[in-house]
Amino acid sequence: MSKQGKKFKVGLIRVLTCEDTEVLYSHQRQIMEKFPTLDVETRCIPDQPEGIHSPKLCEMAIPKIVDTAKAFRDVDMIIVSCADDPGVRQIREALPGIPVTGGGETTVALALRYGSKIGVLGITDYAPDAYKRLLEGKMILEKPEGVDSTLDLMIPEGRKQVIASGKKLKEKGAEVIALACTGMATIGVAKELEEATGLPVIDPVLAEGLFAYYESIRR
């Protein structure tokens, strides 16, 4: 809650174009359930039906993300709900004075609290920028078989492969699993991964929410 007694308002950007309200507002719901003093408004970018799962798609999305950020009114903070943190730097430049973060840098920051061997579980065969930049020499990367976009996570086989990849990360010595796709938060797989591996699992949507909550209480 802000000093003025109003809820801290967060503008949340989904990088997956989606008309299914259950999916579209899932990140908003998860954050507000855990952090009820936050008021989250969700917008999705246009013409990105598969979200972001390649450098080319990321490049295409950034101008849309910045435009979407500019469309929010009277928000106290902006979250780009994607582990790639696309457009975060550009929004900071375009909207100085408004705190901006993304799913990648927040997840990495929390993962480092739990160990020095970080299992990174995403949907690409490369790690998102924040993971590469902040986890140099500490990262073990794993990609679920047959999962190439966030849409693949929404079918039973995709979920099964996420769990199998989590177990592989544990076998390789991971001390904590940092999810590298917010689509894994959409399907709520973190708890199941923790039960299957016995490791802490950092959910990027809850990581974003935690950082927004911290920003709200320091004001």
N, C-alpha and C positions, 0 to 999 in steps of 0.2 A: 504494500500500500504506500502511495506517495505521501509526502508531508502534507499535501493539500487534501488528503482524505479520499482521493480518487484512486481507482485501481490503475496499476502500471500497465499501459497499453503497448502491446507488442504486435508489430506487423510481421506476419509469417508468410514467406514466399515458398510455394511448392513449385518445383521445376518439372513436374509431371502434369501435363495438361489433362484434366480429368473432369468429367461431368457427374461421376458417381459421388454423391455427397458423402457417403459413408467413408470412402477412400480420401476424398479431398480434405475433409475436416478431421481426419484421424489424428494427425499430429497436434492440431489445436486441442482436441479433446484430451489427449494424453498429457499435454503440458498443463492444462487447466485443472485436470483431476489431481495432479501431484502438487501443483502450485496454485491454489485457488485465489491468491491475491493478484494473479496476473489476468489480464483481459487480452485474449489473443484474437486477432482478425486475420483470416487466411485469404490469400489470393494466389491463383496459379498463373503461370506464364502461358501465352498462347502457342499453338502449333508445335508442341513438343510431346506427342502422344506416347513416346517411349522413355521420356525423361532424359537423363544424361548417363550414357555408358560408353562414351568415347571422347577423345580430345576434340574431334570435329563437332559433335553434338554440344559439347561444353562451350566451344567458341560461338556456335550459333545461338546458344541460350543467353549469353552474358548481356547483350544489349536489351533483350526482353526482360531480364531480371532487373536491370537498372531502371527501365521504364516502369516496371511494376512497383519497385520501391518508391519511385517518385509519385506514384498514384495514391499512396497512403496519406491519410490526413490525421494530424494530431496524434502520432504515435511517439512513444518514448524510446523505442528500440526497434530494430529490424533484424529478423533472423532469416537467413537463406537456408531452408531446411534440406540441405544436401551435403553429403560428406566431402564433395569436391570443393566446397566453399566458392562456387562460381559467382563472380560478380561482387564478392564481399569487398575486395579492395576498391573496385570501381564505385560502389555505393558510398563507401567512406569518403572518397574524393568528391562525389557529386552532392552528398548530403552531410557536410561537416557539422559536427555538434550532436549528431544522433549516433548512439552506440550501434554497431553492426557486428554480427558474428554469424558463423555457419556451423554445420554439423561436424565438419572435420576438425577444426582447431579445438573445439570444445571437447570432443571425444578423446583426442590425443592427450589433452591436458589432464583429464580424469584418469585415463589409462596409466599414465606415468605414476600415479599415486599407488598403484597396485603391483608394480614390478618393473624390471628392466628388460624383460623379454616379452615383447608385445605381439600377440597374434592378431594380425589384421585380416579381417574376413569381409570381403567385398564381392562385387559382381564383375570386376574387370581383372585382367591379368597384370595390371599395374596398380600401384597404390596412389590414392588421391594426393594432391600436392602437400597438404598439411602433414600427412603421415610420412611422406618421403622427407620433408624438410625437418620435422621435429623428432623423428624416430631413427635417424641415421645410425646404423649399426645395432639397432635394438629390435628390428622388425622381422617378423616371420609372416610371409604373405601366403594366403590360401584363397582360392576361388572355387565355389561349388560347381561341380560338373553339370553342364547343361544349363547353367543360369547365366544368361548374357544381358538381361535387362531387368528392371524392377518388376515387369509384368510376369517374368518367369518365377518370381518369388511367390506369386499369388495362387500357385497350383500346388497340390500335395507333394508332387515329386520335387519341386523346388525347395520346399521346406525340409524334406527328407535329406536333400543334398547339403543344405546349410548345416544341419546337425552333424552329418558325416564329416564335413570340412572342419567343424569345431573340434571334433575328436582327433582329427589329424593334427591340428594345431597343438593340442595338448601333448600328443605323442612326440612332436618336434620340440617340445620344451617351453611352450608358451606359458607364461605365468598369469596372463590376463588376456581376454579377447576384446579387441576394439572393433565393433562393427563399422564397416566402411561403406555402408549404403543405408540411407534412411528408409528405404523400402523394407529393410529387415525390421525396422521399428513399426512400420505400417502393419506387418503381419504378426507383430508381438512375439517374436521368437526368442528374445533375450533370456527370459525365464527358463524356457525349455533347454536352451543351450547351457545355462548354468547347471541345471539338473543333470544333463547328459555328460558334462565335462568336469564338474566340480570346480570350475574356474569362475572368477568374477567376469561379467560380461558388461561392457559399456554400451548402452543404448544411445545412439546419437541424438534422438529427439529429446530424451530426458536430459542429456548433457546440455543441449541448447536451452532447455527450460531452466535448468539449474543456474546457468550463467545469467539468464534473464532475471531470475529471482534475486540473485546476488546484486545485479545492477539496480533492481528496484529497492532493495533495503539499504543501499549505500547512499541513496539520495535524500 
